[in-house]
Amino acid sequence: MGKKILFTATPTEKRAALLDNDRVVELVVERPDSLKVVGNIYRGKIVSILPGLQAAFVDIGLSKAAFLHASDVDPSLLLDEGDASLERYTEQNNNKRKRIVRIPIEKVLEEGQEIVVQVIKEPIGTKGAKVTTQISLAGMFLVLVPDANFIGVSKKTTDDKRRQRLKKLIASLKPPGVGFIVRTIGLKVAEPEFVKEIQSLCSKWRSAQDEALRGSAPKLVYREMGITTRVIRDLFSEDVSDVYVDQADDFAEIQSYLRVMSPELCQKIVLYNDKPPLFDKFNIEKDLELSLKRKVWLKSGGYILFDHAEALLAIDVNTGRNVGRSSLEDTIFKTNLDAAHEIARQFRLRDIGGIIVIDFIDMEKAENRRRIEDEMHNLLKKDPTVTDCTGLSKFGLMEITRKRVRPELQELFTDVCNVCNGIGWVFSPATVTSRIDRWLNRADAKDTPRELVLAVNPAVKAYLTKENSHMLKKLEIEHNFHLSVIEDEDIDQDDYEFYPQGGKKAITSKFT
């Protein structure tokens, strides 16, 4: 079946899903009130320096100051080989001991100083964005690294001859003063593609430099691509058979990008015009809603539980309804194997990051434990996000770290429940509005009355009708319905009900 990418857009959100064998493995969501900032480059102003943390806070124009750690400051600023008065340490480098001086961040940066930084981690919860002074611009095949002169090649290739050939090719094509890294998809392209991308990336960097020199901080000097082009750049490869897009402007944006970067891929882009909503056509809406649940059932009849703590995520594997057909050890092994595959999928789907501890069911045979370890390692190698994992402990626990760049899907789609004070979760008003949007999309394709009464929780009504949002009007115009919104305190924040104007019987279930 191969891989597919689906793009769907409504007034409330844009979503992109990567399907592998018709199952969702990755979801990217962008909403008008929460645009992504990772990749953006800013001219910022240092507002405070914390010597005890070896970090600084930088005002980049967002609601919270960004966090800059010494490890994310250009090494040429923090390392020196001559000052004997500063702390020294040694490191192993090509089997030679080299003495390096690390200069404290407070001796390099000062309050009020203006610097150019790039966001490497979205604001999450109460924390502001994380930034770096080590700028890079990602393209489809290459990554540009300013003020450098090195050439790197994706670690996904073990062919040293190909690696050296690519390094020589890029060296002959690039201008002086910038470095490049060949991405994994770039391992299979020819010189013309590299030429076009080098020109494109260098042009973007020059524009960002020019913008950074104008005005004063804080200011945005380079905006990362929007969700549509960004997903094509990062996820589209030769093993993707089709890309379906349900909006003409997104279709045109993708075609325009690919005509420059890789024209032969344009034929894989399909403008979807059928009546059923795109995600319904591929039966993935229910799969996405299940991805937010605490319990996920496995094909074998077992299940896994997701429990969040302050600093880590605990995942528990259980046999559930799987009673097996032979020995208990065999039943447990098959459940653990099934769980490993589903957990790896859920990592990408939920965008899980940080420290994860998996409690696999105890196995007696060392061979079975080793097979689960190997399988988990192989599955994580396929994850484009940086991961690392240990083997199974004597208690059946496996520790995994996965780089956290943005809030998890659960944090984006849900709010902390004001009834249980954080023990459980409810859909946020924005997510309920998106579900209403999809309901209207389905109802629009059927013989449905054009005038409807929408009953919702007071929090959802406040979101729909808040001053200057125009959200309700957008829904009415998009789907050609007239909506009368009423609040009902007996309706949970997760839910909503539609009634025909003047009717008393809800019609919600007809199009859910």
C-alpha positions in Angstrom: 0.0 0.0 0.0 2.9 2.3 0.6 2.8 5.8 2.1 0.4 8.7 1.5 0.2 12.3 2.7 -3.2 13.9 3.2 -3.8 17.7 3.6 -7.1 19.1 4.8 -7.9 22.7 5.7 -10.9 24.4 7.2 -11.4 27.9 8.8 -10.4 26.5 12.2 -7.2 24.5 11.4 -4.9 22.9 8.8 -4.0 19.3 9.3 -1.5 17.0 7.5 -1.4 13.2 8.1 1.3 10.7 7.0 -0.2 7.3 6.3 1.8 4.1 6.2 -0.2 1.1 5.0 -3.3 3.2 5.4 -2.6 3.8 9.1 -1.8 7.3 10.5 1.8 7.4 11.8 2.2 11.2 12.0 -0.1 14.2 12.3 0.8 17.9 12.0 -1.7 20.5 13.1 -1.7 24.3 12.7 -4.3 26.7 13.9 -4.7 30.4 13.3 -4.2 31.3 16.9 -1.2 29.0 17.5 1.2 29.2 14.5 4.5 27.3 14.8 7.6 29.3 15.5 10.3 26.5 15.3 12.7 27.5 12.6 11.9 31.2 12.8 14.9 33.6 13.0 14.6 36.7 15.2 16.7 39.7 16.1 16.3 39.6 19.9 17.5 41.5 22.9 19.0 39.9 26.0 16.9 40.8 29.0 18.7 38.8 31.7 21.7 36.5 32.2 21.7 33.7 34.8 25.4 32.7 35.5 24.2 29.9 37.8 22.4 28.2 34.9 24.8 29.4 32.3 21.9 30.7 30.3 20.2 33.9 29.2 16.6 35.1 28.5 16.1 36.8 25.2 13.1 39.0 24.2 12.2 37.9 20.6 8.7 39.6 20.6 6.7 36.6 21.9 4.6 36.7 25.0 7.4 35.0 27.0 11.2 35.5 26.8 13.1 32.8 25.0 15.7 30.6 26.8 19.2 30.5 25.4 21.6 28.1 27.1 25.4 28.3 26.8 25.5 25.0 24.8 23.4 26.7 22.1 25.7 29.7 21.8 28.1 29.7 18.9 31.1 27.7 20.2 33.5 30.3 18.7 32.2 32.8 21.3 32.5 30.5 24.3 35.7 28.6 23.5 39.2 30.0 23.6 42.6 28.4 23.9 44.6 31.2 25.4 43.1 32.6 28.6 44.8 30.9 31.6 42.5 32.6 34.1 39.4 30.8 33.0 38.2 27.3 33.9 39.9 24.6 31.8 38.9 21.1 30.9 40.2 18.4 28.5 38.5 16.4 26.0 39.4 13.4 23.8 39.8 14.5 20.2 41.1 12.1 17.6 43.1 10.3 20.4 44.9 13.6 21.2 44.2 15.4 24.5 43.3 19.0 23.6 43.1 21.7 26.2 40.1 24.0 25.7 38.9 27.0 27.7 35.2 27.5 28.3 34.3 31.1 28.7 31.3 31.8 31.1 28.3 33.1 29.2 28.2 36.3 31.3 31.7 37.2 29.9 30.4 36.9 26.3 26.8 38.3 26.5 25.4 41.2 28.4 22.0 42.6 29.2 20.6 44.9 26.4 22.8 43.3 23.8 21.0 42.4 20.5 21.7 39.1 18.9 20.3 36.9 16.1 18.7 33.7 17.3 16.7 30.8 15.8 13.9 28.9 17.6 14.7 25.3 18.1 11.9 24.4 20.5 8.3 25.6 20.7 7.0 27.3 23.9 5.5 24.5 26.0 3.3 25.1 29.0 4.8 27.8 31.2 8.1 27.7 29.4 9.1 30.1 26.6 10.7 29.1 23.3 14.2 27.7 23.3 16.6 29.4 20.9 20.1 29.1 19.5 22.6 31.4 17.9 23.8 28.5 15.7 21.5 29.2 12.7 20.6 26.7 10.0 18.1 26.8 7.1 16.6 23.5 6.0 15.7 22.7 2.4 14.3 19.6 0.8 17.7 18.0 0.1 20.2 20.2 2.0 20.6 22.2 5.2 22.5 25.5 5.0 24.8 26.4 7.9 25.9 30.1 7.8 29.4 31.2 8.7 30.8 27.7 8.3 32.9 26.0 5.7 32.2 22.3 6.3 30.1 19.8 4.4 28.2 17.0 6.2 26.2 14.0 4.9 23.3 12.2 6.5 24.3 9.4 8.8 21.6 7.2 7.2 24.2 6.2 4.6 27.0 3.9 5.4 28.5 4.0 1.9 31.8 5.9 2.4 32.4 6.3 -1.4 29.0 7.9 -1.8 29.6 10.1 1.2 32.9 11.4 -0.2 31.5 11.8 -3.7 28.6 14.0 -2.3 31.1 16.1 -0.2 33.2 16.8 -3.3 30.1 17.7 -5.4 28.7 20.1 -2.8 32.1 21.6 -2.3 32.3 22.4 -6.0 28.9 24.0 -6.0 28.6 26.0 -2.8 29.8 29.6 -2.4 32.5 30.3 0.3 31.5 31.2 3.8 28.6 28.8 4.2 28.4 25.1 5.0 25.9 22.4 3.9 24.6 19.1 5.2 23.1 16.6 2.8 19.7 15.3 4.1 18.7 11.7 3.8 16.4 12.4 0.8 19.4 14.2 -0.8 21.3 11.0 -1.0 19.3 10.1 -4.1 19.2 13.3 -6.1 21.5 14.6 -8.9 23.6 17.8 -9.3 20.8 20.0 -10.9 18.6 19.6 -7.7 21.5 20.6 -5.5 22.3 23.6 -7.6 18.7 24.9 -7.4 18.5 24.4 -3.6 21.9 25.9 -2.9 20.8 29.0 -4.8 17.4 29.1 -3.0 18.9 28.7 0.5 21.6 31.2 0.0 19.0 33.7 -1.3 16.9 33.2 1.8 19.9 33.6 4.1 20.9 36.9 2.4 17.4 38.2 2.8 17.4 37.3 6.5 20.7 39.0 7.0 19.4 42.2 5.3 16.3 42.1 7.4 18.3 41.6 10.6 20.3 44.8 9.9 17.1 47.0 9.6 15.2 48.4 12.6 15.7 47.3 16.2 15.0 44.2 18.3 12.8 42.4 18.9 11.8 41.6 15.4 11.2 38.6 13.1 13.8 38.4 10.3 12.9 35.0 8.8 9.7 33.0 9.0 9.8 29.2 8.6 7.6 27.7 5.8 3.9 27.2 6.6 2.6 23.7 7.3 1.8 22.8 3.7 5.3 23.4 2.2 7.0 22.4 5.4 5.4 18.9 5.5 6.2 18.4 1.8 9.8 19.4 2.4 10.2 17.1 5.5 8.0 14.1 4.8 7.6 13.8 1.0 10.0 11.3 -0.5 10.1 8.7 -3.3 8.4 6.0 -1.1 5.3 8.3 -0.8 2.9 7.1 -3.6 0.3 9.9 -3.4 -0.4 13.3 -1.8 -4.1 14.3 -1.5 -5.0 17.9 -1.0 -8.6 19.2 -0.5 -7.9 22.9 -1.0 -7.0 24.5 -4.4 -4.7 27.1 -2.9 -2.7 24.4 -1.0 -2.6 22.3 -4.2 -1.2 25.3 -6.1 1.4 26.0 -3.3 2.7 22.5 -3.4 2.9 22.4 -7.2 4.7 25.7 -7.2 7.3 24.4 -4.7 7.9 21.1 -6.4 8.2 22.6 -9.9 11.3 24.4 -8.6 12.7 21.6 -6.4 11.7 18.3 -7.9 9.3 18.6 -11.0 8.9 14.8 -11.4 7.1 14.6 -8.1 4.3 17.0 -9.2 2.4 14.1 -10.8 1.9 12.5 -7.3 -0.2 15.5 -6.1 -3.9 14.9 -6.3 -6.6 17.6 -5.8 -9.4 15.9 -3.8 -12.9 17.0 -4.8 -15.2 14.2 -3.7 -18.1 14.8 -1.3 -16.9 12.8 1.8 -14.3 14.9 3.7 -10.8 13.7 2.9 -10.0 12.3 6.4 -13.3 10.5 6.4 -12.6 9.0 3.0 -9.5 7.3 4.4 -11.2 6.4 7.7 -8.7 8.1 10.0 -10.8 10.5 12.1 -11.7 7.8 14.6 -8.1 6.7 14.7 -7.0 10.2 15.5 -9.5 10.5 18.4 -8.4 7.2 19.8 -4.8 8.5 19.8 -5.8 10.8 22.6 -7.2 8.1 24.8 -5.3 6.7 27.8 -5.9 3.1 26.7 -5.0 1.9 23.3 -6.1 -1.6 22.3 -3.7 -3.9 20.3 -4.7 -6.3 17.5 -3.6 -9.2 19.7 -6.3 -8.3 22.3 -3.8 -6.7 24.7 -3.6 -3.0 25.5 -1.2 -0.3 26.5 -1.8 2.6 29.0 -0.3 6.1 28.7 0.2 7.9 32.0 1.8 11.3 32.2 3.9 12.4 35.2 5.6 15.8 35.7 8.9 14.7 34.1 8.2 11.5 32.2 5.6 9.4 30.4 4.9 5.9 31.7 3.6 3.2 29.3 2.2 0.0 30.7 1.7 -3.1 28.5 -1.0 -5.6 29.5 -2.3 -8.9 27.9 -5.9 -7.8 28.3 -8.2 -10.1 26.3 -5.3 -12.0 24.7 -5.4 -15.5 26.3 -3.1 -17.0 23.7 -3.2 -20.4 22.1 -0.1 -22.1 23.4 2.2 -21.2 26.3 2.0 -18.2 28.6 5.5 -17.2 27.6 4.5 -17.2 23.9 1.3 -15.1 24.7 3.4 -12.6 26.6 6.0 -12.3 23.9 3.5 -11.7 21.1 1.7 -9.1 23.2 5.0 -7.3 23.9 6.0 -7.5 20.2 2.6 -6.1 19.2 2.9 -3.3 21.8 6.4 -2.3 20.6 5.0 -1.6 17.1 2.0 0.4 18.4 4.2 2.3 20.9 6.6 3.4 18.1 3.6 4.5 16.0 2.1 6.4 18.9 5.4 8.2 19.6 5.1 9.9 16.2 1.4 10.2 16.1 1.1 11.9 19.6 4.4 13.7 19.1 5.6 12.4 22.4 8.9 13.8 23.7 11.1 13.7 26.8 11.7 10.7 29.0 9.6 7.6 28.5 9.5 4.4 30.6 7.9 1.3 29.1 6.8 -1.5 31.4 6.8 -4.5 29.2 5.3 -7.7 30.6 8.0 -9.9 32.2 9.4 -12.6 30.0 11.4 -15.6 31.3 13.4 -16.4 28.2 16.5 -14.3 27.6 16.0 -14.8 23.8 12.6 -13.3 23.9 13.8 -10.3 25.9 16.6 -9.8 23.4 14.2 -10.0 20.5 12.0 -7.3 22.0 15.0 -5.0 22.6 16.2 -5.5 19.0 12.7 -4.9 17.6 12.3 -1.7 19.6 15.7 -0.4 18.5 14.9 -1.1 14.8 11.5 0.6 15.1 13.1 3.7 16.7 15.7 3.9 13.9 12.8 4.7 11.5 11.7 7.6 13.6 12.9 10.9 12.1 13.0 12.5 15.5 16.1 11.8 17.6 15.6 8.9 20.0 17.7 6.8 22.3 16.8 3.8 24.4 18.2 1.3 26.9 17.8 -2.4 27.0 15.3 -4.1 29.2 16.1 -4.0 32.9 15.7 -7.1 35.1 12.2 -5.7 36.0 11.2 -5.5 32.3 11.5 -1.7 32.0 12.9 0.1 29.0 13.9 3.8 29.2 13.6 5.9 26.1 14.4 9.6 25.3 12.8 11.3 22.4 13.7 14.9 21.4 10.9 17.3 22.3 10.4 20.1 19.8 6.8 21.1 20.2 3.8 20.4 22.5 2.4 16.9 22.4 -0.9 16.3 20.5 -2.7 15.9 23.8 -1.5 19.4 25.0 -2.6 20.9 21.7 -6.1 19.3 21.6 -7.0 19.4 25.3 -7.3 21.7 28.3 -6.8 20.7 31.9 -10.3 19.9 33.2 -11.6 22.6 35.6 -13.7 20.0 37.4 -11.0 17.4 38.2 -8.2 20.0 38.4 -5.9 18.1 36.1 -6.5 14.5 36.9 -8.2 14.0 33.5 -8.5 15.9 30.3 -11.3 17.5 28.1 -11.2 18.7 24.6 -10.4 22.4 24.4 -13.0 24.8 22.9 -10.8 25.1 19.8 -10.8 21.4 19.3 -14.6 21.1 19.9 -15.0 23.9 17.3 -12.9 21.9 14.8 -15.2 18.9 15.5 -18.2 21.0 14.9 -16.6 22.3 11.7 -16.1 18.7 10.5 -19.7 17.8 11.5 -21.0 20.7 9.3 -18.8 19.5 6.5 -20.4 16.1 6.6 -23.9 17.5 7.0 -23.3 19.9 4.1 -23.0 16.8 1.8 -26.5 15.6 2.8 -30.0 16.8 2.8 -29.8 18.9 6.0 -31.9 21.9 7.1 -30.0 25.1 6.5 -31.0 26.7 9.8 -29.7 24.9 12.9 -29.5 25.4 16.6 -26.1 24.5 18.1 -26.2 23.7 21.8 -22.7 23.8 23.5 -21.0 24.1 26.8 -20.6 27.8 28.0 -16.9 27.6 27.5 -17.3 26.6 23.8 -20.0 29.3 23.2 -17.6 31.9 24.6 -14.9 30.7 22.2 -17.3 30.8 19.2 -18.7 34.2 20.0 -15.8 36.0 21.5 -15.1 39.6 20.3 -13.2 39.9 17.0 -12.9 36.2 16.5 -15.5 35.9 13.6 -15.3 32.1 14.1 -19.1 31.6 14.0 -19.4 33.7 10.8 -16.6 31.7 9.1 -18.4 28.4 9.9 -21.7 29.8 8.5 -20.1 31.1 5.3 -17.9 28.0 4.7 -20.8 25.5 5.0 -23.8 27.6 4.0 -25.7 27.2 7.3 -27.3 29.7 9.6 -26.4 28.8 13.2 -28.1 29.9 16.4 -25.7 29.1 19.3 -27.1 28.5 22.7 -25.3 27.5 25.9 -26.2 24.5 28.0 -24.5 23.9 31.2 -25.6 20.2 31.2 -23.5 19.6 28.1 -19.9 18.6 28.8 -17.2 20.7 27.2 -16.3 17.8 25.0 -19.8 17.6 23.5 -22.2 19.5 21.3 -25.8 19.0 19.9 -27.4 20.1 16.7 -31.2 20.7 16.4 -33.3 21.8 13.4 -34.6 25.3 14.0 -37.8 24.9 16.1 -37.2 21.2 16.5 -36.6 19.3 19.8 -34.9 16.2 18.5 -31.1 16.3 18.1 -29.7 15.3 14.7 -26.1 15.2 15.8 -25.7 11.5 15.6 -26.7 11.3 12.0 -23.4 12.9 10.9 -21.0 12.0 13.7 
